[in-house]
Amino acid sequence: MIADWVTAGFILSGALFALIAALGIVRLPDVFIRMHASTKAGTLGCGLILIGLVVQSGGETAVIARAAAAIVFLFLTAPVAAHMIGRAAYLAGDKLDERSVIDEMSDEAKAVRSEASDRSD
């Protein structure tokens, strides 16, 4: 009985974080901030749902191992993928929102674009 309530708490909180990630994708101004919201909140939401699955399984070793592997995989790959997609979007010319204060990649982007134009000549 208590395990059902704990499971429901984990799954509902995970679903809430997934909803927050979805709202971030819809509402935030540029691709970089949207990607940040979806990566952080989405990963946490999936992790919480998987923890709820572990609690509901009653401690089965196979379920715990698979859920732990999935959580580790999510926490290792999501930030790296988001970084690479964001860098590619920036180098492709996506603009920061006008409310952004600092553009730390402007020098790197200029160097990459000039290197690409030198190769095409």
Contacts in CASP RR format, 6 or more apart in sequence:
PFRMAT RR
TARGET T0000
AUTHOR 0000-0000-0000
METHOD contacts of the structure
MODEL  1
MIADWVTAGFILSGALFALIAALGIVRLPDVFIRMHASTKAGTLGCGLIL
IGLVVQSGGETAVIARAAAAIVFLFLTAPVAAHMIGRAAYLAGDKLDERS
VIDEMSDEAKAVRSEASDRSD
3 55 0 8 1.000
3 56 0 8 1.000
3 58 0 8 1.000
4 56 0 8 1.000
6 52 0 8 1.000
6 55 0 8 1.000
7 52 0 8 1.000
7 53 0 8 1.000
7 55 0 8 1.000
7 56 0 8 1.000
9 52 0 8 1.000
10 48 0 8 1.000
10 49 0 8 1.000
10 51 0 8 1.000
10 52 0 8 1.000
10 55 0 8 1.000
11 48 0 8 1.000
11 49 0 8 1.000
11 52 0 8 1.000
13 45 0 8 1.000
13 48 0 8 1.000
14 44 0 8 1.000
14 45 0 8 1.000
14 46 0 8 1.000
14 47 0 8 1.000
14 48 0 8 1.000
14 49 0 8 1.000
15 45 0 8 1.000
15 49 0 8 1.000
16 45 0 8 1.000
17 41 0 8 1.000
17 42 0 8 1.000
17 44 0 8 1.000
17 45 0 8 1.000
17 48 0 8 1.000
18 41 0 8 1.000
18 42 0 8 1.000
18 45 0 8 1.000
18 46 0 8 1.000
18 49 0 8 1.000
20 37 0 8 1.000
20 41 0 8 1.000
21 37 0 8 1.000
21 38 0 8 1.000
21 40 0 8 1.000
21 41 0 8 1.000
21 42 0 8 1.000
21 45 0 8 1.000
22 38 0 8 1.000
24 34 0 8 1.000
24 37 0 8 1.000
24 38 0 8 1.000
24 41 0 8 1.000
25 34 0 8 1.000
25 37 0 8 1.000
25 38 0 8 1.000
28 34 0 8 1.000
28 37 0 8 1.000
29 97 0 8 1.000
29 99 0 8 1.000
30 94 0 8 1.000
30 95 0 8 1.000
30 96 0 8 1.000
30 97 0 8 1.000
30 100 0 8 1.000
31 86 0 8 1.000
31 89 0 8 1.000
31 94 0 8 1.000
32 86 0 8 1.000
32 89 0 8 1.000
32 90 0 8 1.000
32 94 0 8 1.000
32 96 0 8 1.000
33 97 0 8 1.000
35 82 0 8 1.000
35 85 0 8 1.000
35 86 0 8 1.000
35 89 0 8 1.000
36 82 0 8 1.000
38 82 0 8 1.000
39 78 0 8 1.000
39 79 0 8 1.000
39 81 0 8 1.000
39 82 0 8 1.000
42 78 0 8 1.000
43 74 0 8 1.000
43 75 0 8 1.000
43 78 0 8 1.000
43 79 0 8 1.000
46 70 0 8 1.000
46 71 0 8 1.000
46 74 0 8 1.000
47 70 0 8 1.000
47 71 0 8 1.000
47 74 0 8 1.000
50 67 0 8 1.000
50 70 0 8 1.000
50 71 0 8 1.000
51 67 0 8 1.000
51 71 0 8 1.000
53 63 0 8 1.000
53 67 0 8 1.000
54 63 0 8 1.000
54 64 0 8 1.000
54 67 0 8 1.000
57 63 0 8 1.000
57 64 0 8 1.000
87 105 0 8 1.000
90 105 0 8 1.000
90 109 0 8 1.000
91 109 0 8 1.000
91 112 0 8 1.000
91 113 0 8 1.000
93 109 0 8 1.000
96 103 0 8 1.000
END
